[in-house]
Amino acid sequence: MHCLECRLARTTSTAVAVCRGCGAAVCADRARTATAPVRRGPVLGPPAEAAVRQVLCPTCAAAKASGAGAAS
């Protein structure tokens, strides 16, 4: 699979991840990482919250940074 962003720039690069926000394939140079809170725990009782890593494409990373909320 090839990176979508590289393909749009008319180059070819092997993808290493899939964007959590939009599902586009991204290469190592264009992949951005962010953390997101995840709540887990028992159904009845106080949930625990943990930070997990997510991989984003440059477009979704910019939207998340601006607060647009495109990436979940």
Order of alpha helices (4+ residues) and beta strands (2+ residues): alpha-beta-beta-beta-beta-alpha
